[in-house]
Amino acid sequence: MAAPSIHPTALVDPAAQIGEDVTIGPYSIVGPHVTIGSGTRIGPHCVIDGHTRIGHHNHFYRFCSIGGMPQDKKYAGELTRLEIGDYNTVREYCTLNTGTVQDGGVTRVGSHNWIMAYVHIAHDCLIGDHTIIANSVQFGGHVHVGDWAIVGGLTGVHQFTKIGAHCMIGGNSSLVQDVPPFVMAGGNPCLPAGINSEGLKRRQFQPEVISVLRDAYKTIYRRGLSLADAVAELDQQRAAAAPEAAVQLQLILDFLAQSTRGIARK
């Protein structure tokens, strides 16, 4: 493995831990409490500070601000963290902040995510794996985003909102309530519009599993049930389903049990 390649104009604190084959571009700044894993590329004019741990083979494009203090008036300088996994692409002018002690003290981004320009990931957000977050998406604090979710450009997400795994959120949406796994939604306010069947097909979900999920969507949104009654019906569907479908129904049930803002419903 090659030694790090650090441009002469970059300012890297001697206490920072820089892995092998890391590239740090012109005029970038890396603080003392930063760890950068091997193969990661930092473009020009980036600032990476705070207690930030970055995994392997990530690519941060120019003018990113990574590990800055939370934009929370309660923050009083406590030691909080930002943790980023592996193989993420973070495009220009993105801002990712550390957590707060009012939550778990950590903002966490998983692996294999595609984060486009001008995205803001606020304090205490938890972003899963394989997500696509389009240009100018703005996440308030404490937002959770599940694996494989897609969030369209110019979307604003209220603090404490949860977006389930395999969701697809349309561009220019406004989310103030949770969107359960597998659901397509969009608009202002953001409302459900069916399940993300095309996305599930691309991820090799079997037709019979997609059919079960489509029926689950109807149980939540189309049959006039209260949420409590819909959950009871979903639990019965899970008990009767084949193992592959039962796992996905359990994912929905777990999400609904953890929802704190209520789910988006027409």
N, C-alpha and C positions, 0 to 999 in steps of 0.2 A: 504493500500500500504506500501511496505517496504522502509526503508531509503536507500539512496545510499550505494553501497558497493565499497569502494575505497581501493585498495591495499596499504599497508603501504609504498611501494617504489614509488608510483605514486606522482607526484607533481601537485597539483590542486590549482590554485590561489584562495584565499578566496573570491575574487570578482566574480568568475564564478558562474553561476546559474545552479545548478545541480538538475534535477527532481527526483521524487521518483523512486525507484527500478532501478536506473542507476547502471551499473557495469563498473568500470574503472580498467583495468588490470595493471600488474607490469610495472614499469618504464615509464608509459605514462605521458604526460605533457598536462595540460589544462590551457590556458591563461585566463587573467582577463575579457576579453570581450566576453566570450563564454557562450552560453546558450544551455543546453542539455536537451531534453524532456524526459519524464518518459519512463522507460522500455528500453532505449537505452543501448547497450553494446559496450564498447570500449576495444579492445584487448590490449595485451602488446605492449610496445614500440611505441605507437602512439603519435603524436604531433598534438594537436588541438589548434590553436591560431587564431589571427586576430579577427575581429568583425564577429563572426560566430554564426549562430543560427541553431541548429539541432533539428528536431522534435522528435516524439515519436517512440519507438520500431525500431530504426535502429540498425544495427550491423556492426561495423567497425572491421575488422580483423587486425592482427598484422602489425606493421610498416607502417601504413597509415600516410600521412601528409595532414592535413585538415585545410584550412584557411590560408595557407601561402600567402605571398605577391605575387602580379602578376609578372610574368616574362616578364615585359614590361619596356624598358629603359626609357619610359616617366613617369613611376610611381615615384612620389616624396613624398611618405608617406601620401597621402590623406586618409581620412577615407572612406574606401569602404568595402563591405560586401560579405559574403557567406551565402546563405540560403538553407537549406536542409529540405525536407519534412519528411514524415513518412514511416516506413516499408521498408526502403532501405537496401540492402545488399551491402557492399563495401569490396571487398576482399583485399588481401595483397598488400602492396607497392603502393597503389593508391595515387595520388596527386590531390587535388582540391584547386584552388587558388581563392582569392577574386577578385572583379571586379576592374575597373578603372573608373576615372571620364570622360574619353573620350567616354564612353558608358553610361549605366545606373547606373554605380557604384556598380553593384551587379552581382555575379555569382549565378545562381539558379538551383537547382536540385529538381525535383518534388518528387513524392511518388511511392512506389512499384517498384523501379528500381533494377536491378540486374547488378552490376558493378564488373567485374572480375579483376583479379590481374594486376597490373602495368598500369592501365588506368590513363591517364592524362587529366583532365578537366581544361582548361586554363581560364584565366580571362574573365569575361563577357559572358561565355557560358550559354545558357538556355536549360536545359534538361527537357523534359516533364515527364509523368508518364508511368509506366509499360514498360520501355525500357529494352533491354538487350544489354549491351556493353561488348564485349568479351575481352579476354586478350590482353593487350598491345595496345589497341586503343589509339590514340593520337589526341586529339582535340586542334586545334589552338584557339586563342582568338576569341570571338564573334560568335562562332558556335551555331546554334540552331538545336535541335533535337526534333522532334514531338513525341507525345504519341505513344506507342506500337512499335516504331522503333526497329530494330535489326541491330547491327553493328558488323560485323565479326572481328575476331582477327587480330592483326597486321595491322590494317587499319589506315592510316593517313588522317586527314581532315584539309584542308587549312582554315586559319582564314576567318571569315565572311561567310563561307559556311553554307547552310541550308539543313537539311535532313527532309523530310516530314513525317507526321504521317503514321504508318503502312508500312513504307519502310523496305526492307531487303537488307542490303549491304553485299556483299560477303567478305570473309576474304582476307587479304593482298591487299586491294584496296587502291587507291589513289584518293581522292576526291578534286577537285579544282573548281567544279561548283555544283550548287544545284540539289538535286534529289527530284522531286515532290512526294506528298503523294501517297501511294499504290504501288510504283514502286519497282521492284527488280533490282539491279544494282551491278556491280562489275568490277574488273580489274584495270589496270594501263595504261591509264587513266580509271576512273570508267565510265562505259557506261550502259545504260538501257537494260534490258533483259525480259520485260514483267511486268505484275502486280503480286503482292504477293498474289495470289489467295488462296494458302494453308493456309497462315496466316489469311486471311480474313474468311475462312471457320471455322477455330478454334475459331474465335471471333464472330461466329454466324451471320455473314453477310449473308443475303438472296441471293439465286442464281441470282435473277433478278437484285439485286444491283450490284453483282460482274460482271454480264454481261454488265451493263451500264458502270462500271469502265473500263472494258476491251475495250469497244468501245472508251472511253475517251482516253485511252492510244494510241489507233490506230490514233485518231485524232491528238495527239501531235507528235507522232513518225513515223507513217507509211504512211501518206497520202500526204507527200511532201508539207505540208503547212508551211508558215512562222509562227513564234510563235504568232504574232498578229492575223493572220487569224485563227490559232488554238484556241486562246482564244475566238474569236468571235463565232466560231462553238461550243465550249464548253458551252458558255453562252446560245446559242439556245437549246442545249441538256438539260441544267439545267432547262430551262423554260418549256420544254415538259416532263420532267421526273416526276415520282411519288415522293411524298415528301421524302421518305427514301433515294432515290437515289439523289434527288436534293440537300440534305444537304451535301452529300459527294462530289458532283461536285462543290458545292460552296467552299468546303475546298480546292480543287485543284485550283480554280480560285483565291481565296485569297492568296494562296501560290505563284502562278505565279505573282500576282500583287506586292508581297513583295520581289521577288527575286532581288538581287543586283549583283550577279555574273553570271547570266544566268544559264540555266539548262543544265545538261549533255545530249548531243544529239549526235547520230552517224553522 
